[in-house]
Amino acid sequence: MARETLLARTLVELADTLVDDFDVVELLTLLADRCVDVLDVGAAGIMLAAPDGDLRVMASSSEAMRVLELFELQAQEGPCLDCYNTGEDVVNQELAIVNGRWPRFAPEALAAGFHSVHAIPMRLRGTVIGALNLFHIEPGEMRPADVVAAGAFADVATIAILQHRASLEAQVLNQQLNHALNSRIVIEQAKGMIAERERLDMEQAFAVLRHHARNNNVRLADVASAIISGTLAPSSLDRPSTRAPS
Amino acid sequence: MAGDRRLRILAQLAGHEHAGGETKRLCEVCAEVTGATGAGIMLMSGDVPRGSVCTTNDVSALIETLQYELGEGPCVDAHNLDRPVLEPDLANPETPRWIAFSAPAVEAGVRAIFGFPLQVGAVRLGALNLYRDSPGPLRDEQHADALVMADVAAQAVLLLQADALPGQVAAELETGSDFQYVVHQAAGMVAAQLEISVGQALIRLRAHAFGNDRPLAEVARDVVARRLRFDAGGGEMDTAR
């Protein structure tokens, strides 16, 4: 598919969540996946600010990405934090030469196989609610057109998150972010349950959860809740089809 | 700055001495940071014993008693709906609700009342109740503080259930290990191993951490890495040994 078609389709997909039955975790998982599909990056992740002011990892395209983002929060340094604190794009930071900027994060990300990192703020008017992280595996700069596209994705996602109110009402936004953070925890609890019952690792458990949600057109958080309450058995989840032998 | 609000609340919790003990202090800080006249913490789930954790005064205690007896009120709604329930003018509400609860509450001097759910992922423990003796909405800052306070209170409830000692509760709250998703993944695994609820599993993990004097996140990592199981013949089994 042509890149322009993919871009347009992604923007429509993200905007689609503007309608009923909106779920922040769902939207951000879609955003992370589409960044990898469309923007030629190895991994993508999104952090949002919780009501207490701390950033939390909300969605990641892979478990490796998630571990790095969590490390970034623990070390309190890295592209996402800089981007969130300044509200500015952080682009084309080559990990091999930014050791001075992020002495703990850079070696960790290099070791995980990444070459360069980028972060785009999620901002509407004066409010920065989080940041989109994009990590490159291959050497080479992020193309200016991809930076613009990433900004557009981040903007649409931000508008979607903030759209439930006519104005930027702080209490509703905080409540919504709080709810999203809690949904993320529900998903982690369900992953643990699936991993234990089905003998899977966390990445596989998430893949099963997500596959089932998409196949049945239900929200991730709803499938997760059903697993935890026992109304849906891990063994009855739709599995991603194993690759056919070639 | 990152984490300011939570740190400020934890500092207040640590610096606040009270003869009534840990839980009373928790409730008083809830009231202080949110500008409430009084506060209370109600438990309403199957994961922990139903009942009051603490109240700051007689009116807060009455607010809880009424809701337990009548089965309605802001905390009952917050718990059931899974979101904050705010009534800034209980004596003259825009939409009348809580037919049985409102009159005796107003009679006791309650003019504004707010319920915030206590939840940890899928685990819904109950609600934080805040009231004021004059009408008016929470300010944005107070609302944000109440959300963080409800989160801190939920963690504190789990820690108390795990028989943590007073010092351990404060220390564990400060490490903030609950934000580490590995704790929640481990809770899911332990729930499956023991056929218990995720809430009970969160408590078991904490009890194990305290019993072995280890950080909660470290215990959780061992569970997720399958070095530690909870279902090995009545006790925890360290599969690495």
Contacts between the chains, C-beta under 8 A, distances in Angstrom:
chain1	res1	chain2	res2	distance
A	51	B	5	7.2
A	51	B	144	4.8
A	51	B	147	4.4
A	51	B	148	5.7
A	52	B	3	6.1
A	52	B	4	7.6
A	52	B	5	4.5
A	52	B	6	3.9
A	52	B	144	7.8
A	52	B	147	7.9
A	52	B	148	4.4
A	52	B	151	7.4
A	53	B	1	6.6
A	53	B	2	5.5
A	53	B	3	5.5
A	53	B	4	5.0
A	53	B	5	5.2
A	53	B	6	7.3
A	54	B	2	5.2
A	54	B	3	4.4
A	54	B	6	6.7
A	54	B	179	7.4
A	55	B	2	6.5
A	56	B	179	6.6
A	57	B	181	7.5
A	66	B	181	7.9
A	70	B	180	7.0
A	70	B	181	7.2
A	76	B	2	7.4
A	81	B	2	7.6
A	170	B	140	4.1
A	170	B	143	7.4
A	170	B	144	7.3
A	171	B	138	7.4
A	171	B	140	5.9
A	171	B	143	4.5
A	171	B	144	7.9
A	174	B	140	7.9
A	174	B	143	6.5
A	174	B	144	5.3
A	174	B	147	5.9
A	175	B	83	6.5
A	175	B	84	6.0
A	175	B	143	8.0
A	175	B	147	7.1
A	178	B	147	5.1
A	178	B	151	8.0
A	179	B	82	7.8
A	179	B	83	6.9
A	182	B	119	5.8
A	182	B	120	8.0
A	182	B	121	6.3
A	184	B	181	7.5
A	185	B	120	6.6
A	185	B	121	3.4
A	185	B	122	7.8
A	185	B	181	7.3
A	185	B	184	5.2
A	186	B	121	4.5
A	186	B	122	4.6
A	188	B	121	6.9
A	188	B	181	4.4
A	188	B	184	3.8
A	188	B	185	5.2
A	188	B	188	7.1
A	189	B	121	4.7
A	189	B	122	5.5
A	189	B	123	7.9
A	189	B	184	4.8
A	189	B	185	7.4
A	189	B	187	5.7
A	189	B	188	4.4
A	189	B	191	7.7
A	189	B	198	5.0
A	190	B	122	7.6
A	190	B	188	6.1
A	191	B	185	5.6
A	191	B	188	6.2
A	192	B	184	6.7
A	192	B	185	3.9
A	192	B	186	6.1
A	192	B	187	6.2
A	192	B	188	2.3
A	192	B	189	4.3
A	192	B	190	7.8
A	192	B	191	7.5
A	192	B	192	7.4
A	192	B	224	7.3
A	193	B	188	3.9
A	193	B	189	7.0
A	193	B	191	6.0
A	193	B	192	4.9
A	193	B	198	7.6
A	194	B	188	7.5
A	195	B	185	7.1
A	195	B	188	7.2
A	195	B	189	6.1
A	195	B	224	7.8
A	196	B	188	6.8
A	196	B	189	4.1
A	196	B	192	3.8
A	196	B	193	6.1
A	197	B	192	5.1
A	202	B	185	5.9
A	202	B	224	6.9
A	224	B	122	7.3
A	225	B	122	5.8
A	228	B	121	8.0
A	228	B	122	4.2
A	228	B	188	7.4
A	228	B	191	7.8
A	228	B	198	5.5
A	229	B	122	7.3
A	234	B	192	8.0
